[in-house]
């Protein structure tokens, strides 16, 4: 009786990442693109929905997926990945650029014994994000291919400099002096990875990174261990489309990179 009470309470939490995988897979599994969809309310909810469904397709249970912290830097720990037995990360993109989030976390992941990345490529059609392809990449030990000879200390130093910038707007010369010159120097020694400072006119101060998936496929085709058309992923399916408006980015003058 207590467990039922707790489950009901959990479903009422306003900021919960998403509903259970069972609810989603029951609704979407093996249905065509034409007759199924998921309504999204958050800017990035499409990523959360697909992330959960990818975990389910890789063998994780509803309870295991729901036990993963919202802030975890691993989307599917190896202990829940029954298909490959490695840590799995999941990213979505509407272009050829795959944004990886924290550069420090990404640098660490690429030095792990084994790590995989699922990339869901979608197209935006009015208020819908429609799955075009799903790729599974084996990134195990690819730190040098992504970061070249950049060291952890250099990345951490640049991130620390960016985080120490006081709130408020910076002009072009200030951005150049504080972090852009160092960023370009590091990128000249990098591999696939691009460094993306996120510094706005208020208090956002982060260092993220990204790579071009087309260039990855051209250079390392053998590292793509699954490539699917549409919403099929191995022996399962993810939601073929999700109602989600195009993300509205801040004006250029508010994002100072």
MOZIFEN-V418099 format. One line per field, one symbol per residue. ss: DSSP state (~ for helix, > for strand, _ for the rest). psi: psi as a letter, one per 30 degrees, with the letter a starting at -180 (. if undefined). burial: b if it has 9 or more other ideal C-beta (glycine too) atoms within 8 Angstrom, else e. A space follows every 50 residues. Layout:
# MOZIFEN-V418099
ss->???
psi->???
burial->???
This chain:
# MOZIFEN-V418099
ss->_~~~~~~~~~~_________~~~~~~~~_________>>_____~~~~~~ ~~~~~~~____~~~~~~________>_~~~______>>>>>>>___>>>> >>~~~~~~~_____>>>>>>>>>>>__>>>>>>>>>>>____~~~~~___ _~~~~~~~~~~~~________~~~~~~~~~~~~~~~~______>>>>>>> ____>>>>>>>>~~~~~~~_~~~>>>>>>__>>__>>___>>>_______ _~~~>__
psi->eeeeeeeeeeffkfgkellleeeeeeefkgllffgklkkkflegeeeeee eeeeeefggkleeeeffkkegkgkejleffjfefglkklkklkgafkjkf bkeeeeeeefglekklkkkjklkkjcgkkkkelkkjkjgkggeeeegbgk leeeeeeeeeeeffklllkkleeeeeeefeeeeeeeffglcfkkkikjja fcgkjljallljfeeeeeeifffjfkjkkagkjbgaklkflkjklkkjll leffjj.
burial->eeeeeeeeeeeeeeeeeeeebeebbebbeebebeebbbebeeeebbbbbb bbbbbbbbebebebbeebeeeeebbbebebbeeeebbbbbbbbeeebbbb ebbbbbbbbbebebbbbbbbbbebeeebbbbebbbbbebbebbeebbeeb eeebbbebbebbbebeeeebeeeebeebbbebbeebbeebebbebbbbbb eeeebbbbbbbbbebbbeebeebbebebebbbbbebbbbbbbbbeeeeee eeeebbe
